[in-house]
Amino acid sequence: MLLIHCPYCDETLPELEFAYAGEAHIVRAPDPSGTSDEEWRDFLFIRSNAKGPHYERWRHIHGCGRFFNAVRDTVSDRFLATYKAGAAKPDLASLTGGDQ
C-alpha cells in the first residue's frame, strides 16, 4: 500500500484517500485559441513519462479536497516529497542524494 503525505492536512494516509491528477507543472498557453493544433495536442497529451523521480499532481479527495504536488520515483513507486500547489519544485539532487 502506498502512503501519501498531504502537505495541507499534515497527515500521511493510504493512497485510497487520494486521486492522481497528472504530471505537475504543466503550463497552459495564455491564449489557447492562438495555439496550433500540434501545440494544443502536446499540451493535452504529451508528457515526460520519466523513469525515476517524476513531478506529479495529486488531490486529497477524501480529506481537504485540495490539489498538491509530489515527487514520486516511478521505479520504486516511493514518494520522495510532497509540497503545496504553487510552491517551487524541490531540487531532485537533494531528494535522491545527487544521483539524478
NORNOR-V265067 format. One record per helix or strand. SS is the DSSP state (a for helix, b for strand). FROM is the first residue (numbers start at 0). TO is the last residue. Records with the same first field share a line. If there is no record, write none. Layout:
SS->FROM-TO / FROM-TO
//
This chain:
b->2-5 / 10-13 / 18-22 / 52-58 / 66-72 / 77-83
a->14-16 / 31-33 / 36-44 / 91-95
//
